[in-house]
Amino acid sequence: MKAWDWPAFFEYLTSPFLMMGAWTTIWLTVVSMVIGLVLGLITALMRLSGIPVLVAIARFYTWLWRGTPLLVQLIIIFTGLPQLGIRLNVVQSALIGLGVNEGAYISEIIRAGIQSVSRGQFDAARALGMNFPTMMRVVILPQAARVIIPPLGNNFNGLLKTSSLASVISMEELLRRSQMLTQVQFRVLEIFVVAAIFYLIMTTIWGVIQGRLENYFGRGHAASARRTAKAVLDEQDAR
């Protein structure tokens, strides 16, 4: 066997089998991130609610999922829960494991972003009679976005690669399909170099998207938030 087979390398580089695995990695990452965002926002608001029971639940959730390895969590969800009568397929297990784990980290990012906003903004919004959802949507979150977006983007970048852990429960994403192909073709180096290139392409594209998001939220939304906050304060002074 040759040390390196260029024809095989270029064949794998355009392999529909591996490309489908890359596509699975992308949608698995996106859906898991959405789940994580929802859980992270809810958990962050629970932590900031000041209600002891909700704060305790939120703290326990982040402590548990951040304190144990994702790989162990995936194995427990897919192979352990059936002992309790809870049977999930591979896709469900991967989405739950990745999404819930990501939510624990995102909750801390969102909480830090919200806490970075001046207390005066909260007080001004309450003085105008805004309810909590409106206050968050109009005043707080647009300003917190400047703090939230950069680490959130880094988390998404990391999740693109971390999703490869789902291969351990037979989720046919890019890494799993690469492993399956090596078992048939026996070209380990060429196949995994191609897999690495696919991951590099995905993370590079996301890097460009993240940069534009940071510019958008850092400039446009920051300016909009400042105008909104100023209007709130001016109206409060007028009253």
NORMOVEN-V9641 format. One record per backbone hydrogen bond with DSSP energy under -0.5 kcal/mol. CO is the residue of the C=O (numbers start at 0). NH is the residue of the N-H. E is the energy in kcal/mol with one decimal. If there is no record, write none. Layout:
BEGIN
co: (CO | CO)
nh: (NH | NH)
e: (E | E)
END
This chain:
BEGIN
co: (3 | 4 | 5 | 6 | 7 | 8 | 9 | 10 | 11 | 14 | 15 | 16 | 17 | 18 | 19 | 20 | 20 | 21 | 22 | 23 | 24 | 25 | 26 | 27 | 28 | 29 | 30 | 31 | 32 | 33 | 34 | 35 | 36 | 37 | 38 | 39 | 40 | 41 | 42 | 43 | 44 | 45 | 49 | 50 | 51 | 52 | 53 | 54 | 55 | 56 | 57 | 58 | 59 | 60 | 61 | 62 | 68 | 69 | 70 | 71 | 72 | 73 | 74 | 74 | 75 | 75 | 79 | 80 | 80 | 81 | 84 | 85 | 88 | 89 | 90 | 91 | 92 | 93 | 94 | 95 | 96 | 97 | 98 | 99 | 100 | 101 | 102 | 103 | 104 | 105 | 106 | 107 | 108 | 109 | 110 | 111 | 113 | 117 | 117 | 118 | 119 | 120 | 121 | 122 | 123 | 124 | 125 | 130 | 131 | 132 | 133 | 134 | 134 | 135 | 138 | 139 | 140 | 142 | 143 | 143 | 144 | 146 | 147 | 148 | 149 | 150 | 151 | 152 | 153 | 154 | 155 | 156 | 157 | 157 | 158 | 160 | 161 | 162 | 163 | 164 | 165 | 165 | 166 | 169 | 170 | 172 | 173 | 174 | 175 | 176 | 177 | 178 | 179 | 180 | 180 | 181 | 185 | 186 | 187 | 188 | 189 | 190 | 191 | 192 | 193 | 194 | 195 | 196 | 197 | 198 | 199 | 200 | 201 | 202 | 203 | 204 | 205 | 206 | 207 | 208 | 209 | 210 | 211 | 212 | 213 | 214 | 214 | 215 | 215 | 216 | 218 | 219 | 220 | 221 | 222 | 223 | 224 | 225 | 226 | 227 | 228 | 229 | 230 | 231 | 232 | 233 | 234)
nh: (5 | 8 | 9 | 10 | 11 | 12 | 13 | 13 | 14 | 18 | 19 | 20 | 21 | 22 | 23 | 24 | 173 | 25 | 26 | 27 | 28 | 29 | 30 | 31 | 32 | 33 | 34 | 35 | 36 | 37 | 38 | 39 | 40 | 41 | 42 | 43 | 44 | 45 | 46 | 47 | 48 | 48 | 51 | 54 | 55 | 56 | 57 | 58 | 59 | 60 | 61 | 62 | 63 | 64 | 65 | 66 | 72 | 73 | 74 | 75 | 76 | 77 | 78 | 79 | 79 | 80 | 82 | 83 | 85 | 84 | 86 | 87 | 92 | 93 | 94 | 95 | 96 | 97 | 98 | 99 | 100 | 101 | 102 | 103 | 104 | 105 | 106 | 107 | 108 | 109 | 110 | 111 | 112 | 113 | 114 | 115 | 116 | 120 | 121 | 122 | 123 | 124 | 125 | 126 | 127 | 129 | 128 | 134 | 135 | 136 | 137 | 138 | 139 | 140 | 142 | 143 | 144 | 145 | 146 | 147 | 148 | 150 | 151 | 152 | 153 | 154 | 155 | 156 | 157 | 158 | 159 | 160 | 160 | 161 | 162 | 163 | 164 | 165 | 166 | 167 | 168 | 170 | 169 | 171 | 172 | 176 | 177 | 178 | 179 | 180 | 181 | 182 | 183 | 183 | 184 | 185 | 187 | 190 | 191 | 192 | 193 | 194 | 195 | 196 | 197 | 198 | 199 | 200 | 201 | 202 | 203 | 204 | 205 | 206 | 207 | 208 | 209 | 210 | 211 | 212 | 213 | 214 | 215 | 216 | 217 | 218 | 219 | 219 | 220 | 221 | 222 | 223 | 224 | 225 | 226 | 227 | 228 | 229 | 230 | 231 | 232 | 233 | 234 | 235 | 236 | 237 | 238)
e: (-0.7 | -2.3 | -2.5 | -1.8 | -2.5 | -1.9 | -0.8 | -0.6 | -1.4 | -2.5 | -2.4 | -1.2 | -2.2 | -2.4 | -2.2 | -2.0 | -0.9 | -2.0 | -2.5 | -2.4 | -2.0 | -2.5 | -2.6 | -2.1 | -2.3 | -2.2 | -2.3 | -2.6 | -2.7 | -2.3 | -2.6 | -3.0 | -2.6 | -2.3 | -2.7 | -2.6 | -2.4 | -2.1 | -2.4 | -1.7 | -0.6 | -0.7 | -0.7 | -2.7 | -2.5 | -2.3 | -2.5 | -2.5 | -2.4 | -2.3 | -2.3 | -2.5 | -2.7 | -2.3 | -1.9 | -1.1 | -2.0 | -2.6 | -1.9 | -2.5 | -2.5 | -2.4 | -2.9 | -1.0 | -1.1 | -2.1 | -1.7 | -2.3 | -2.0 | -1.5 | -0.8 | -0.6 | -2.6 | -2.5 | -2.6 | -2.5 | -2.6 | -2.7 | -2.5 | -2.6 | -1.8 | -2.4 | -2.2 | -1.3 | -1.0 | -2.8 | -2.2 | -0.7 | -1.4 | -2.8 | -2.4 | -2.2 | -2.1 | -2.7 | -2.5 | -1.0 | -1.4 | -1.3 | -0.8 | -2.4 | -2.5 | -2.0 | -2.4 | -2.3 | -1.2 | -2.1 | -1.8 | -2.6 | -2.4 | -2.4 | -2.9 | -1.9 | -2.3 | -2.8 | -0.8 | -2.5 | -1.8 | -0.8 | -1.2 | -2.3 | -2.7 | -0.6 | -2.0 | -2.8 | -1.9 | -2.1 | -1.9 | -2.2 | -2.4 | -2.4 | -1.9 | -0.9 | -0.5 | -3.0 | -2.2 | -1.6 | -2.4 | -1.8 | -1.7 | -1.8 | -1.4 | -1.9 | -1.7 | -0.5 | -2.4 | -2.4 | -2.0 | -2.3 | -2.4 | -2.2 | -2.1 | -1.4 | -0.5 | -1.0 | -3.3 | -1.6 | -0.7 | -2.2 | -2.4 | -2.1 | -2.0 | -2.2 | -2.2 | -2.2 | -2.4 | -2.3 | -2.4 | -2.6 | -2.4 | -2.6 | -2.1 | -2.5 | -2.2 | -1.9 | -1.7 | -2.1 | -3.3 | -2.0 | -1.8 | -2.4 | -2.7 | -1.9 | -2.5 | -2.9 | -2.3 | -1.7 | -0.6 | -0.8 | -1.7 | -0.7 | -2.6 | -2.3 | -2.9 | -2.3 | -2.2 | -2.5 | -3.0 | -2.5 | -2.3 | -2.4 | -2.5 | -2.9 | -2.4 | -2.1 | -2.4 | -2.2 | -1.5)
END
